[in-house]
Amino acid sequence: MDLSPETLHTAADYGMKRTRNFRAARLMFLRDYVGPYYDQSHGEFGTDPMNFAFNAIRAIVPNIVTRYPKTVVETDYLPYRQYAELLALSANLLAKRLQLPKIMQIGLVDSIFALGIFKTGLSTSDTLMYFGEEAVDPGMLYVNPVSLDNFTFDPAAKSFDSATFLGDIIRVERDMLLDSGLYDNAAVERLPSVAEMQVRQGKSDRDLSSAELSYRQALKLHDYVDLYELWLPGPQMLVTLPVNGNNPREFLRQADYYGPSTGPYTFLSLTPPVPGNPLPVALAAIWHDLHTAGNQIAQKIINQAKAQKNILGYDPNNADDAQELVDADDLDAIAMSNPQGAQMFSVGGQNPDNERMLANLQVWFNLMSGNTDLLGGQNIDTKVATVANILQQNAATSVTYMQDQVYDATTEIIRKICWYAHTDPLIKLPLIRREMVPAKYDIITGPDGMPRIIMTVPPQCDETQVFLTPEVRRGEFLDFAFRIEQQSMAPINHALRAQQLEQLAVKVFPAAAQAAMIAMQIGQPFSLSAFISRWAKFHGFEWIDEIFQDPALAAQALQVMQMGPQPSKGMQQNGGAVTAQTTPSQPTQQRQQAQEGANYGQAQLPVRQGLE
């Protein structure tokens, strides 16, 4: 394999050419998203009156990424369990420091228009790390979105996993390159300036908010140069090449890659893969034509409405009557010799067929965008509450694939973050770990001479200060598996959480406690704490350990033994515990939830007590 500077430079240029049409389409979709008034002092009225694209993205993004992810680290080695917990706490802390939800939202929007790309790494003292014109301080962990305008890859690759190289363009000031001492200063001096080349003017997302600026004038303030930074998976190396100019004979810089074996790049696609192609189908490409057609029809309806006129026509013989009509105020009474000699005529106006066509386009756009109207809580076109509830659930189902893709990408980013935390020889990360201290029980003899169980020390939750350091490191990095808790990044529906909390207290806990007692009588182990914790965490109650304390099962067993055998009659009713409320079926629950608003409204209606 030829990995010479000339070959890699040519291949990187061809990689940019392979994405040329994708980048042009992405810029077109971005213009639809921002609308005609973005960074404009004025615009033509009615050009894009209905921004379908913005409305769809506004519904998709908040429903997928809103909160910080919660990491779970698992291992099959029991001695490593405690260290896995420290890794998970470290990942959660670093995700907050890096503001990961904002980064994922940028990548999510990028994936709607083309492809979401993230670059994860650690800036060391022997590197010069830039994202755009933003420098990364040495020793800082970074996760940054990479624009498709700056990304390049092996042009012959059928997938990113099989690519010979992956890379992106970084823009650095020439003085920074010269002062770093990492590059050949003579070669750096010969690099063409971005202000001289202007090869990217008008072809990137940057131009959406700087269309009136001259690149040549603006970039004269800084002597920027563009560089290719390429990651080579085979030899695990990073090489730096100039973007502009002739094919170089030497690398500007060549260094070993310090990072996970999967490389610094993580990709996010919201659509199924295209066989034999690394680039996915852009979600915005599916609805672009409907967005354009809808705005054209809406613009036509607005123009027709503006052209509508009400005109007073009159017989020349009744000119005086017509003038009196014009001069009269509202509710005035006037005498007319011939009322039929002056009549009002309506000219122009919108065509009702256009309105029906616009409604059809809205339905089609909603269909192709994944039912974003319902996802955003709008336009539930049904008068039946049960049907509305079912449609809402179908909308959530349609976004599940996209949500899974985002969580997979976030998991991969978290895995890379944990790799640096695991291998950093100087790390000292302060963490807080919650430890559950179980209750302590004692057996005493009661007044009746029978043994009784009393709680001597109540259970409590202690917070312990711990540190992630090289000394506590255990095992190899491949011994650990990472995942993000489902729904941990999704927004919180407080009304639904309140309903679930009520269900936990009223239905789930009594039934689980009765099941634990029955299981103990028949000698079947049953962990009440595990059952309640699993149910609560499945429904998003991460703080369940703070309020739920499991009584000692051994104490329960002893108490049951002291009570002796008890008759089972009366313990059950219709095959279930008498203390447990009947859990309705799924369809019944759906109907109950759909009718909650109606129940509340009907409860407020005034009721007459009778005639007096």
N, C-alpha and C positions, 0 to 999 in steps of 0.2 A: 504494500500500500504506500503510495507516494504522499507523504505529509510534508512536502517542502513548502517554503513560504509562497512561492509562485503558484503552486497548485491550490493551496488553501485559500489564497487571496482570490483567485479566479472562481473557485467553488463558492466562496462567500458572496461574491458579486452575483453569481447565477442563483444563489439562494434568495437574494433580494429580488431578482427578476421573476423568480417563480411565484412570489407573493405579490407581484405588482398589481394584478387585477383584483386580488383579494383586498389589498390596501385601498385601491381606488373605490371599490364597492363599500368598504367600511366607512370611508370618508363620506360617501353619499348617504349611507344610513345614519351617520352621526348628524348630518345636516337635517335630516327628517326629525331626529330626536330633539335637537336644540331649537328648531323652528326659525322663522325668518327674522325674529327680533333679538336673537342672541348676539350681543356685542354690536348692536346697531342702534343708531340714534333715531332712526325712523324706518318705516317699512310700508309696503303697499297693503292697504287694508283688504282683508279677505283672501290673502294669498293662501294661507294654510289655517283655515278657521277651526279645524278639528284635528288636533295632533294625536292620532291614534297611537303612534309609536311611543310617545312620552307617557300616555295613559297606561299602556301595557307594561312598560318598564317600571313605572311608579307602583304598579300592583305586584310585580314579580319580585323585585329586590327586597322590599321590607318583609315579605312573607318568607324569605329564605335566610337572609343574614341581617340580624339586628343586634344580637348579644354576643358576648365572648364565648368561645367554645369551651366545653369541659372535657378534658382529656382523661381517658382511662388507659392505663398501662398494665398489661397482663404478662405473666410469665408462667411456664410450667415447672420452674424450679422453686421449691418452697423457700430455700434460704435467700432468694432474691426478691421475695414479695415486698419486704419493707423498702428496699431500694426502688422497686417499681413504683411504689406510692410516692416516693420523693421525686422521681422523674415526672410523674403526673402533676404534682404540685408545682414543679419547676416550669413545666409547659404552660400551665394556667397562668402563672405569674408573668412569664415572658410574653405570652399572648397579650396580656394587658399592657405591658410596657411598650410593645410594638404597635399597639392600637390595631390589632389584627382584623376586627370587623370592618373598619374603614378600608383597609387594604383589600379584603375579600369583596367588598361591595364594588370597588373599582374594577377588580378582575371579573366580577359577575357581569357588570355592564359591558365590559370588553368582550366577554364570551357571547353576549347576545348579538353583537355586531360582527364578530369574527371568531376570536380565540382569546381566552384568558391565559396570560403567561405571568408567572411569578418567579423571581430569582431570590434564592435564600443563600446566605453565606455569612462568614465572619471576616470582617476587615482587619487584617493583621498589619504589623508595622512594615512588612516588605511588600505591601500592595498599595495600589492607588485606585480606590474604588469610587466610581461615579455613577449616578443615575440621572441621565440628562445632564444638567449643569449642577446637580446636587452632590456634594462630596459626602462620603461616609467616614467618620472618624475611626482611627485605628482602635481595635479592640471591641468594636460595636458589632453586635449581631443585627442583621438586616433582613427584611422581607419586603421586596419592592415589586410592584407590577411593572412589566415590560410591555411597551407598546408594540403592536405588530409592525408599525413603521420602522422600528429599530431592530427587529428580530430577523435572524438569518439561520439557515440550517443546510444540511447536506441536500443538494438539489435532486439527488438520485434516490433519496430515502423514501420508502413506502410507509414508514411510521417513525415517530420521534425516538422510539426505543432502539431502532436499528440504525439511526443516523451516525455517520462517521464523526460529525461535529455538530454542535449547537452553539449559538453565539448571539450577541447583540452589539449594537453600536453605542459607544459611550462618547460623550463630548467633554473634553478636558481643556483647560487653559494651557497654553504652551509653556508658560512660566512654571506651572505646577509640575509638568513632566520634566523640565530641566532641573528643578530644585529637588526632585525626589531622588535622583541618583539611580533610578531603576532602569533607565532607558539610555540608549546610545544618543548622546546630546547632538552629535553631528547629524544623525538621521532625523531627530526631532526638529532640528532647525530647517531641514529641507521639506518638512510636511506642509502641504498647502493649507491655508487658512479657510475656515468655513465661509467667512465673509467674501473671499475671492471666488470660491467655487459656486455657492448658491445652488447646489444641485438639488436641494430638497424643498426649495421655495414653492409654496402652493400645493404640496403633496402630502401633508401630514395633518394630524388632528390639531397640532399647534396653530394652524392657520384659521381655525374656527374663531379664535379670539384675538387674532393679530393680523387680520386681513388688511388693515390700513397701514401697517408698519412696513418699512423697507428693511429687509434683512441686511442689506449691505450697510445701511446706516446704523442699525441697531447693534449689529455684531462687531462694528468697529470699536465699541467700548471694551470688548474682550477678544483676545486673540485665541479663538477656539480652534481645536482640531478634532476631527472625527476619527475614532479608532474602532476596529473590530476586536472584540475580546471573545475568543473561541475556546470552548471546552471540548477536549478530545477524550471520549470515553475509553478508547483502547489503552493508550499510554497514561491516562489520568493526568493530563497536563492542561495548562492554560497558556495560550499564546496570544500575543497582541500584534495586530497588523494595521497599517493605515487604510482608511476607507478610500481615499482619493489618491490619484496619482498612478504611476506605472506599477507593474507587479514588482514587489520587493524581492530582493535576494536573501534577506535575512529578517528574522523576527525582530520587532522592536523590543519584545520581552518574551521570555520562555521560562515557565516555572512549573513545579509540581502542584497539582491540585490538592488542596486541603479541604476535604469535605466528604459527605457520604458518597458511596459508590454510584448511587443513582444520579448524581450530578446536581447542579444548583437550580435547575429549571423544573417547574411544575406547571402542568397544563390543565386547563379547565374548558370543557366543551359541554354545551347543554343539549346537543342533539346526538343521535346515534352515529357511529363512525361511518365513513365512506370507505369501502373496501379498496385497498391499494393506494390510499391517499392519506397523508398525515393531517391535512387541513379539513376541518369539519364543515358541515353546512351551517351557515349563519342563520340563527333564528330570525333575525331582522330581514333576511332575504326572502323568507316565506311570506311575510306580511307586507313587504314594501309596495307591491303593486296595488294592494287593497288600500293601503294608506294614501297613496297618490290618487287613486280613483275616487276615494271618499272625499278628499279635499277638493278635487275638481268638481264633483257634483255639489258639494256644500257651497263652493264659490259661485257656481251657477245659480243655486237657489238664492243666495244673498244678492247677486246682481239682478235677478228677476224681481226680487222684493224691492230693491232700490228703484227699479224702473217702473214700478207700479204707480199709477196716477189716478186721482179722482178729478174729473173735469166737469164743469157746469156748461151744458149746452142749452142754447135758448134760440127762440124764433126772433129774427130782427125786429118784428113788430112788437115784441115784448121785452125790448132792451131795458125799459125802466123797471119792470118787474125783476129782471135778472140782477140789475144793479142793487135793488133793495135787498134781494137775497144775499148778495155778497156783503153788504154793509150791515146786515142784521146780526145782533148778538144772539147768544144761546137763549132759547125759550122766548124770543121776541115774536110778536104777532104782526104780520104785515098783510095788507090787502093786495090781491093779485087779480087782474082782469082775466087772465088765462093761466091757471096753474100748470096746464100741460105744455105751455110754451117754454118752460125752463125745467130741464131734467139733469140729474147727476149721472155721469158715465164713468165707469171704472175701466182703465186701460192698462194692460200688462199684468204683472203679478206672477208669482211662482207657479210652476206646473206641479200639481199634486203627484204626478208620476215620478218626478224627480225626488220628492220626499220619500216615496216608497222605495225607490232605488237606493237612496242613502241609508234607509233603515236596513235594507238587505245587505249593503256593504258592511254596516256595523256588525250584523250577525255573522257574516263571513269572516270578518277580521277577528272577532271574538273566537270563532271556531279555530282559525289557523294559529292564533297566538296562545292557545291552551286555556280558553275560557277565563281570560283575565278580568272580564267584567264581574263575574261572581267572585273571583279571587280577591278583587278589590272591594267587595261588598256593595256593588252597585248593579242596577238594572236586572233584578231578578224578575223575569217576565212571567210570573205566574201568580194566580190569586189563591192557590192552595198552599197552606203552610207546610204540609208534609212534602209536597213536590219541591218547594223552595229549599227545604232542608236536604233533600236528596241531591238537588243540583249543586248545593254548596259543598257537599261531600265529594261529588264527582269533580268539582273544581280543584279540591285539595288533592284528589287522586292524580289529576293531570299534571300537577306540579311536583309530584313525588320523585319522578326521575331526575328532574333538574336539581331538586334538593339533595338527592343522593350523590349526584355528580359533584356538587359543591362540598359536601361533607367528605367525599373521598379526596378531593384536592386539598382540603384543609387538613385532613389526616396526614397526607404526604408532607405538607409543610411542617406540621407539628413534629413529625418523625425526624425531619432534617434539623429542626431546632433542638430536639432532644439529643441528636447525634453530637452536636457541638457541646451541649451541656455534659454529655457523658464522657467526651474525650478531652475537654479543656483541662490542662494540667494546673491551672491557676484559679479555677472557679471557686467562689465562695458565695453561694446564693442563700440569703436568709428566707426561711419558709416557716409557716405556722401549720402545725399538724394537730388535728383534733383527735383525741383519744377517749374512748368511752370506758369509764371506770364502772364496772358492774356493782350492783347493790350487794351488801353483805347481810346474811341472814344467820339467825341463831335459833336453837331449839330450847324451849323452856317447858317446864311442867306447869300446867294450869291449875286453877283451884280444884278442878274435878279430878286431878291426877293424870289427865291426858296430856301428851306432849303437844306443844303449840309452836308455830313458826312465827318469829317476829323479825322485822327488818331493823338491823342495828345501824347500818350506814346506807343512806339513800344513794341511788345511782347518780352519776354526774358526768358531765362532759368537760374534760380538761383540754386546754390549749397549750401546746408545748412548742417552744422555739427550737427549730432544728436548722441545720445548714447542709446544703448540697456541696460537698467538697470532694476532692480526689480520694480522700481516705475512706469515705463511705461507699465508694464505687464497688459494685459487685457484678460479676459475670461479663460476658461479651454483649455487644449491642444487639447482635442478632438473637439473643435469648429473650428479647422483649417484643411484644406485639402492641400496636397502638390503634386506638379508635376514638372517635368523637361520639359522645352520648347524643343519641337522636333527639332532635328538637331543642338541643341546648343552645343553638344559635338562632332559633326562631323567636318571634315576638311572643309575649305572654298575654293570653286572653284572661284577664282577671275575673271576669264573670264566670268563665268556664272553670277556672281554678277554684273559685269559691264553691261552685256546685260539686266539684270532685272532692273537695275537702269535707263538705257536708256528707257526701256519700261514704267517705272513709270513716267518719265518726259514727254515722247512723247505721250503715249497712255492713261495710266490710269488716270493721273491727269486731262487732258482736258476733258475726258469723265465724270469723277466724278464731276467736277465743273459744267458741263452742266446739269448733272442729278440733282445736288443740286438746280440749278436755276429753272428747270422745276418743281421739287418737291415743291419748295416754291410758285410757281405760282398757283399750284393746291391745296395748303394748306396741303401738306403731309410733315411731319417732316423728315428731312434727315440730318444726321451728316456727313459733309464732313471730319472732322478731324478723326472721328472714322473709316470711310471707308478707308481713306488713311493709317492710322496707322495699321489697321487690315491687309490690303493687304501687307504693308511693313514688318511687323513683321512676317507674315506668310512666307515670302520669306527670312527671316533672317536679315532684316535691323533693328537691335535693337536700332540704333541711330537716328531713324526717328524723334523723338521728338526734337532733337537738330536743325534740319533744317526746319521742317515743322511747321508753325504757322497757326492756323485756324482763319480766320477773324471772327469777332463777327457776329453770325447769326442774332442777333437782328438788327444790323446795316444794314445788307443785306436786311432784311425784310422791314426796313424803306425806304431804297433806292428804292426798287421795288414799294412800295406803292406810293412814290412821283412821280415815273415815270408814274404811272397810268396803266390802262390795255393796253397790247401790243398784236398785232396780232401774232398768232402762225405760220402763213404762213411764210416760209423762215427760221424758226427756226429749221426745220427738213428737212432731205433729205433722201429719201428711208427709212423712219421710224427711223432715227437716227440723232444725233447732227451733224451739219456741221463742227464743230471744232474737232470732234473725228475721229480718223483713224479707219478703219475697222480692227477688231481683227480677224486674220485668225483662222480657225478651228484647233483642236488638230493635226490631221494628217498633215495639211499644215505646222504647226509650226515644227513638227518633221522633215519634209522634208527640211524645210528652215535651221534648225540647222545642219542637216547632210551635207548640201551642202555648209556650210559657208566656209570651207577650200578650196573647189573647186572654189568657187566664188572669193576668194582672189587670188588664184593661177592663175586663168584665167585673172584676172584684170592686172596681171604683165606681161602678154605675149606681146612681141613686135608686133605691127601691122603695116604693110607696107601701106603707104598712096597712093601708086600707082607707076606705072612705069614711069621713067623719060625718 
